[in-house]
């Protein structure tokens, strides 16, 4: 499998057809200018050594050379081997509320977007800890299985919105149980669940779920997003209303989140606009006993760019040697 370490350079390949089309346009314009001076056939007889076909050959060679040069700039690599690596750290499952109430704008630009930004910043600080992501509203599912692939974790974050879970509601208990089932088989000590929500639970018993998870050694932390005063929900530029036409106001339920954290042996943090609350929780998790994990990864990538540069150089030399004149061979002087 070939990987490109600097894949952004591959956009330059779009110039290859531009070169060929541009050269074709120049040839057409040149032919029109020649026709202004007389019959093109007579003009061609005045220039018997000129070869139009060689012009296309030169442009084709130049375009190929450019193509290989760009591929070289993108740094193609081949994985030499698979190897097993031992790492130490904790496993962290983040349960993120994506219900409509997370669209409230008491955080900038919204509760959900602020939570995603905080998670992204935490991912940047992780080293060898494993992280996973569960999304929940009226039900829950694993968006990202437990992994050390932090790049993929940040990519998954960008696609999350309130449509990610089709069933509306706030089933915190179901999310906790989904997280508890998603840890790796290697882990039995350093496991933590971080629940990010406004706490308006309508579906199940989250405290009972937290107690069940704590019994198997999982710590549970909760981050409350929102304010006790409440905030209307703005969706698609309009305020959401209930069936009676009243504006829906979402309020933070801290009592439930405090009970979940207490039963789960973790801590509750009220998210602020500046300090969202993940940093102190992460510091507490990293003080847990480190656990050893074995991961199979690609290692020792072989760089291949030099071969592409070599082909590009050969093609450029050939392009210069071709010229634009016909080859005239004389059998007899």
N, C-alpha and C positions, 0 to 999 in steps of 0.2 A: 504494500500500500504506500502510495506517494503522498507525503504531506508537504504543504507550502508554509514555511515559517514566516514569510513576508507576503501573504496572499494578496494584500491590497495592491501590489504592483500588477496583478493580473488584469486590472481594469485597463491597462495600457494596450492590451491585445485588441481592444475595440478600434485602435488606430490602423490595424492591418487592412481591413476592408476600405478604410478612408484613403490609404495610400493608393490602392489599386483603382478605386473609383476616380480619385483625383487625377491619377496619371491618364486614365482613359479620357477624362474631360479635357486635359491639356492636349492630348493627341487630336481630339476632334477639333479643338480651336485652332491648332496649328494647321490642320488640313484645310480649314475654312480660309485661313489667311493666305495659304498657298494658292487656293483656287481664285483669289482675287487677281493674281498676277497672270493667270493663263490656265490652259488645260493642265490638270494635275498629272496626266500621263506624260505630257511633254516635259513638265518640271521634273518628274521622276527620272526621265532619260538624261536630264542635265546633271543628276546626282546619282550615277549608277552604283556608287559604293555605299549609299545609305541603306541600312537594313531596319525596317520597321519592326520586324519580328524580334530582333536583338534588343530593342528597347523594352519590349514586354518581358523578355528573359531577364534583363537586368533588374527590372522592377520586381519581378517575382523572386529573384534571389535576394534582393534587398528586404522584401517583406518577410521572407523566411528567416533571414538573419535577424531582423527585428524581433520576430516571434520568439526565437530561441534565446535572444538576449533578455527579453522580458521574463521568460520562464526562469532564466538564471538569476535575475534580480529577485524573483519570488522565493528563492532558496528552496528548491525541491529537496526533500529528505526521505530516506527510507529507514524504517525501524529495523535495526539489526537483529534484535532478539527480545523475547519476553523474559522478564526477570521478576522474582518475588522479593518484595521489600518489606521490612518490618518497621512499623511506625508506632508512636506512643501518643496517646491523647484521650479525649472523651468523645462520646457520640451525642450529638445535639439534634433533636427533632424540633423544628419550629412549626407551630400550628397557627396559621394566619387566617383571620376572619375576613371573608370576602363578601359578606352580606351587604345589602343596600345601605344599611346604617353606617357602613364604613365610608360612604361618600360624603358624609357631613364635613363641612369645611371649617370646623373649629381648629383644625391644623392646616398648615399651608403646604400644598394646594388642597389636600383632603386627608382624612385619616388614613385611607388605604395607601395613597402615594407616599405619605410620610413614613408609614410603616415599611414599605418596600425600600425606601432610601436608607432607613436605619439598618435593615437586614443586609443590604448591599455593603454598607460600610463595615459591618461586623465581619462579613465574609472576607473582606480585604485584610482583616487582622488575624484571621485563622492561620495556623501553620500546619499542624499535623492532625488536628481534630477533624472528625467526620461530621458532616451536616446533612440534614434531610429536610424536606418541606412538605407539609400537609396543608391543603386548602380546605376550608369548611364554610358552610352556610347552614342550610337545612340538613345537609349530609356532608360527608367528608371523603377525600381521596388523597392518595399520595401523588403529589406533583413531581417530587424529586426524591428518588430512593437515597438512602444514606450513602454518602460518597465523600471523597477528598478532591473531587473535580470542581474546584471553586469557580472556574470559568463557566462551566455549564450551569452552576447554581445561579450566577448572575444573569445568564441568558434567560433562564426560566422566569426570573423575577420580572423581566421586561414585558412578558406576555400576560401577566396576571391582571384581571379586572373582575368586576362583580358578575360578569357573565361566565366566569370560569367554572362555577358550580351552578347547575341549572335549577336546583331546588332552593328556594329562599327560606330564610329562618336563621337561627343561631344555635346549632347543636354542639355545644362545647364538649359535652361528655363523649359524644361519638368521635370528635376530633382527638381527644386524649387517648381513647382506646385504639384508634387507628395509628397514632404515633407509637403507642406501646408495642404494637405488633410489628412495627417497621424497623426496629433496631436489628443489627446484624447478629448472626448466631454466635459470633466470637465475643460479643459484649455481654457482660453480666454484672459489671460494677459501675463504671463511669458513664451513666446514662442520664440524660436530662431532657425534659420537654419544656419548651417555652411557648406559652399561649398568648397570642396578641389579639385582643378583642375589646369591644366596648362593654362586654359582660352581660348584654341583654339576652339571656338564655331563655328560649321558649320551647325547647324540644325534649330535653331529657334531664337527668340528674348528674351534673358535672362533678359535684363533690363526691358522689359514690364512685364515679369513674376514676377520679384522682386517688381515692383510697385504694382502689383495686390496683392501680399502677404502682402506688407507693409500696404495696405489699410485696412486689417483686423487685424492689430496689431502685425504682425510677424516681428521680427528683422532678418536681413540677414547679415551674416559675410562671407567674402571670404578669402581663403588662396591660394596664388599663388605658384605653385610648378614648378620649372624650372628656366631657365635663358633666358634673352632676346637674347643672342648670339645664342642660340639653341644647340641642342644635337641630334646626330643620335639615332635611335631606334634599340636596339639589341633584337632580338627574337630568341630563341633556338640557341644562339651563332652566329647568322648571322645578318648583318645589313639589315633592311627593305629597299626595293626600290619601287619606283612608277612604273607605267606602261611603262614609258620610260627608265627604268633602272637606274634612278638617286636615290642616297641615300636620304631617307626621313629624314629631320631635323625638330624637333619639338621645337618651341619657345614659351616662356611665353608671353601671351597677358595680360599685367597688366591693360591696359586701360579699357577693358571690365569688369574685376573684380572690379576695383575701382568704375566704374559706378554702378554696381550691389550693392555694399556695400553702396554707397551714397544714392541711391534710397531706399534701404532697411533699412536705418537708423542704420546700423551697422558700421563695420570697415573693411578695407582691410589690410592684413598682408602678406608680402613676406616670405615664409618659408625658414629657414636656415637649415644647416646640424646639428647644435647644438640645436638651439631653433627653433622648427618647426613653432610655431606661435599659437598653440592651448591654451597655458597657459594664455597669456593675454586676449584672447577672452573669455575663461572660467571665468576668474576673472571678466570681464565686465558683463557677463551673470548672475553671482551669485550676482551682485549688483542690479539686477532687483527685482521688488517686488515678494516676495515669494508667491506661490499659494498653496492652500491646495488640497490634493488628497486623495481619499479613495481607499485603495487597500485590496483585499481579499487574505489572505495568510494562509499557514499552520503554526500552532503555537504549542508550547509545545510538542515536540517530546518525546515519551516514549522510553527509552533505554531498549533493550531486550537482551543485551549481556550476562547478568548473567545466563539466562536460558540455553543458548547454552553451557556456561562453565560448568554448573551443569550436563547437559547430557554427555558432554565429560568426566567429572570426573567419573560418574557412569560407563560408558563404559570401562574406563581404569581399574577401580576396578574389573569389571567382567572379563576383559582380564587377569588380574593377578591371579584371582581365578580359571580360567578354567584349567590351567596346560596343560601338554602334555601326561599324562598317562591315560590309560583306567580305568574306575571305575570298581572295582571287588567287587561284592557283594556275600557274603556267606550266604546262607539260613540256613545251619547247620554247627556247629563247629565240 
